[in-house]
Amino acid sequence: MVESEIADRIAARRAELDELEVQLVRQLDQVRAERDELAVAERVWKRMAEQLVAEQNAASPAAVQVVGRAVLLVPHRTARRRRGRAAAGLPADPGDRAGRRRTGGGQAGRQAAGDRQNLHGPSHQ
């Protein structure tokens, strides 16, 4: 009788441990999933922080020392900015008067625009 009682206790404890093992495996899976989510969130946060720093650096002019005085550097025009001017119908070089004539700017362009809008104000030539 003592042996069967000990065997029953061992079997009961083994069943409790098996149930606990299932619960711990479930918890471990949840912890691993949350860690993966945190790793993704951390990568996104770092990428956004890097972009923000890059944008702030691009937006703020750089100051340098010239002959002992602090001066701000003027950024060079980039190809993207020039394309933006061309897309807006503006010449790449603001001094390009022939480009303005080609795009309809100047007095003739203003007169034509006024004619299209039925505005017949004084014409300055």
Backbone hydrogen bonds, N-H to C=O, Kabsch-Sander energy under -0.5 kcal/mol:
donor,donor_aa,acceptor,acceptor_aa,energy
5,E,1,M,-2.0
6,I,2,V,-2.2
7,A,3,E,-2.3
8,D,4,S,-2.2
9,R,5,E,-2.1
10,I,6,I,-2.4
11,A,7,A,-2.3
12,A,8,D,-2.5
13,R,9,R,-2.7
14,R,10,I,-2.5
15,A,11,A,-2.0
16,E,12,A,-2.2
17,L,13,R,-2.5
18,D,14,R,-2.2
19,E,15,A,-2.2
20,L,16,E,-2.5
21,E,17,L,-2.5
22,V,18,D,-2.0
23,Q,19,E,-2.0
24,L,20,L,-2.6
25,V,21,E,-2.4
26,R,22,V,-2.0
27,Q,23,Q,-2.4
28,L,24,L,-2.8
29,D,25,V,-2.2
30,Q,26,R,-2.0
31,V,27,Q,-2.6
32,R,28,L,-2.5
33,A,29,D,-2.3
34,E,30,Q,-2.3
35,R,31,V,-2.4
36,D,32,R,-2.2
37,E,33,A,-2.1
38,L,34,E,-2.5
39,A,35,R,-2.3
40,V,36,D,-2.1
41,A,37,E,-2.5
42,E,38,L,-2.5
43,R,39,A,-2.1
44,V,40,V,-2.5
45,W,41,A,-2.6
46,K,42,E,-2.6
47,R,43,R,-2.4
48,M,44,V,-2.6
49,A,45,W,-2.5
50,E,46,K,-2.5
51,Q,47,R,-2.2
52,L,48,M,-2.5
53,V,49,A,-2.4
54,A,50,E,-2.5
55,E,51,Q,-2.7
56,Q,52,L,-2.5
57,N,53,V,-2.6
58,A,54,A,-2.3
59,A,55,E,-2.2
60,S,56,Q,-2.0
64,V,71,V,-2.9
66,V,64,V,-0.5
66,V,69,R,-3.2
69,R,66,V,-2.0
71,V,64,V,-3.0
73,L,62,A,-3.4
82,R,78,T,-2.0
83,R,79,A,-2.5
84,G,80,R,-2.1
85,R,81,R,-1.7
86,A,82,R,-2.2
87,A,83,R,-2.7
88,A,84,G,-1.3
89,G,86,A,-1.6
90,L,85,R,-2.8
96,D,93,D,-2.4
97,R,95,G,-1.5
100,R,96,D,-1.2
101,R,97,R,-1.9
102,R,98,A,-2.2
103,T,99,G,-1.8
104,G,101,R,-0.9
105,G,100,R,-3.6
109,G,105,G,-0.9
110,R,106,G,-2.0
111,Q,107,Q,-2.6
112,A,108,A,-2.4
113,A,109,G,-2.3
114,G,110,R,-2.5
115,D,111,Q,-2.4
116,R,112,A,-2.2
117,Q,113,A,-1.6
118,N,115,D,-1.1
119,L,114,G,-3.6
120,H,118,N,-0.6
124,H,122,P,-0.5
125,Q,123,S,-0.6
